[in-house]
Amino acid sequence: MKKALCVVAVLAFATVASGTVRIFVTSSGALYGLENPANAFIPTVSTVFANGVNVNGFDYWADYDGTLPGPIRPGSYPPANAPTGTAASPVEIQPGDFAYVWLQFQSEPAGAKINWLSNITVREYGMTVPAAVTTNWYLCNNTSNVIGDKRWDGTATPPDYPEWHGNPQICVAITAYGLKNLFADLPWNLWKGGPARMALLGAVQAPADGTTYELHLQEICYFNGPTPSVTTGFFQFVPEPASWLLLALAAALPRRRGG
């Protein structure tokens, strides 16, 4: 039912959409992302049962009254004009780094609220199937402290949290907060307002072999406001210089044998 309503919303607003939502990556080496990058692949420290009951919802504050910092806290954000990347010129992730995934509102009405992201997928450029990469998506569960809210609904099962390492990944907010286009910062939701208007969605790690990846988003739905167009990004995990040499030699060997 939720997906059907989303499709209806997309059709209803198709003729009035004016803004854009883009998803893109930055390298962890650029020093944007979580306050503690060691936590980049932790989606939450909470447990969410199938009936919606939340336990240990201490992602931003590690105690009830907001005294002890939790593990999922924002550090710095990339500039509003950070590159999206193209297939010909992807965002480069240097050896030893991983990619942070961001979502940014562009020319969207104030207060526009995303409550459905369907099939966020990392795939190799030119392919239609998910790539064999490691993904992590932040739940931002703070139902047990003074915030009393979380970004997304859905179960969360420790210790591995398979529900939040999907490729593709569906994120939905029915009773949860979702993502709202606000001027004010909302640190617990990894949201930066002002001219940036962006949220930290998750992180990706892949082999440093020069493969170019595309971030694909199949469907987006707003709780209110017109449905936007979506711009997706391209990125590449750059090999070590020695790896480039080995790849070049491997490519040349068949030609030499054939000569």
TAUR-V601032 format. One record per residue. N is the residue number from 0. OMEGA is omega as a letter, one per 40 degrees, with the letter a starting at -180 (NA if undefined). D_LAST is the distance of its C-alpha to the last C-alpha in Angstrom with 1 decimal. Layout:
N|OMEGA|D_LAST  N|OMEGA|D_LAST
This chain:
0|a|61.9  1|a|60.5  2|i|57.3  3|i|59.2  4|i|61.4  5|a|58.3  6|i|56.9  7|a|60.3  8|i|60.4  9|a|57.0  10|a|58.2  11|a|61.6  12|a|60.2  13|a|57.2  14|a|59.1  15|a|60.4  16|a|57.5  17|a|57.2  18|a|55.6  19|i|52.3  20|i|51.4  21|i|48.0  22|a|46.2  23|a|43.9  24|i|42.7  25|i|43.1  26|i|41.6  27|i|44.0  28|i|43.1  29|i|44.9  30|i|48.1  31|i|49.2  32|a|50.3  33|i|52.6  34|i|55.0  35|a|53.5  36|i|49.7  37|a|50.0  38|a|51.7  39|a|48.9  40|i|48.0  41|a|51.7  42|a|52.8  43|i|56.5  44|a|58.8  45|i|61.1  46|i|61.6  47|a|62.1  48|a|63.4  49|i|63.0  50|i|66.5  51|i|65.7  52|a|67.5  53|i|66.1  54|i|66.3  55|i|65.4  56|a|64.5  57|a|64.1  58|a|60.7  59|i|62.1  60|a|65.4  61|i|65.6  62|a|69.3  63|a|71.8  64|i|73.4  65|i|70.4  66|a|70.7  67|i|67.7  68|i|64.2  69|a|61.9  70|a|58.1  71|a|56.9  72|a|57.9  73|i|56.3  74|i|55.3  75|a|54.1  76|i|52.7  77|i|49.9  78|a|51.2  79|a|52.0  80|i|49.1  81|a|46.4  82|i|43.1  83|a|42.3  84|i|38.6  85|i|36.3  86|a|32.9  87|a|31.4  88|a|33.6  89|i|34.6  90|a|37.2  91|i|35.4  92|a|36.5  93|i|35.7  94|a|34.7  95|i|37.8  96|i|39.6  97|a|40.4  98|i|41.4  99|a|45.0  100|a|45.6  101|i|48.3  102|a|50.2  103|i|51.9  104|i|54.6  105|i|54.2  106|i|57.2  107|i|58.6  108|i|62.4  109|i|64.2  110|i|64.8  111|a|62.1  112|i|61.3  113|i|58.2  114|i|59.1  115|i|56.0  116|a|52.3  117|i|50.4  118|i|46.9  119|a|45.6  120|i|42.0  121|a|39.0  122|i|35.9  123|a|32.2  124|a|31.7  125|a|31.1  126|i|32.5  127|a|36.0  128|i|36.5  129|i|37.7  130|i|35.2  131|a|35.4  132|i|37.2  133|a|40.6  134|i|43.4  135|a|47.0  136|a|49.8  137|i|53.1  138|a|56.2  139|a|58.6  140|i|61.4  141|a|64.7  142|a|67.2  143|i|68.9  144|a|69.7  145|i|71.6  146|i|68.9  147|a|69.4  148|i|66.4  149|a|62.7  150|a|59.8  151|i|58.7  152|i|60.3  153|a|58.8  154|i|58.8  155|a|57.5  156|i|57.2  157|e|56.8  158|a|55.2  159|i|51.8  160|a|52.8  161|a|50.3  162|a|51.9  163|i|50.7  164|a|47.1  165|i|46.1  166|e|42.9  167|a|44.3  168|i|47.7  169|i|51.0  170|a|53.7  171|i|57.2  172|i|60.6  173|i|63.6  174|i|66.1  175|a|63.8  176|a|63.5  177|i|60.1  178|a|58.8  179|i|61.2  180|a|60.7  181|i|63.2  182|a|64.0  183|i|65.1  184|i|62.8  185|a|62.8  186|a|61.3  187|i|61.8  188|a|59.6  189|a|56.9  190|i|57.9  191|a|58.1  192|a|60.4  193|i|61.2  194|a|58.4  195|a|55.7  196|a|56.9  197|i|54.2  198|i|54.0  199|a|51.7  200|a|50.4  201|a|48.2  202|a|45.1  203|i|41.4  204|a|39.0  205|i|35.4  206|i|32.3  207|a|31.0  208|i|27.5  209|i|27.5  210|i|28.5  211|a|30.8  212|i|34.0  213|i|36.7  214|a|40.4  215|i|41.9  216|a|45.6  217|a|46.6  218|i|50.3  219|a|53.0  220|i|56.7  221|i|59.6  222|i|63.0  223|a|64.4  224|a|63.1  225|i|60.6  226|a|57.2  227|i|54.5  228|a|51.1  229|i|48.3  230|a|45.5  231|a|42.8  232|i|40.5  233|a|36.9  234|a|35.8  235|i|32.9  236|a|32.8  237|i|30.9  238|i|28.8  239|i|29.4  240|i|27.4  241|i|25.7  242|i|24.8  243|a|23.1  244|i|20.9  245|i|20.0  246|i|19.3  247|i|17.0  248|i|15.1  249|i|15.0  250|a|13.7  251|a|10.8  252|a|9.8  253|a|8.5  254|a|6.1  255|i|5.0  256|a|5.4  257|a|3.8  258|NA|0.0
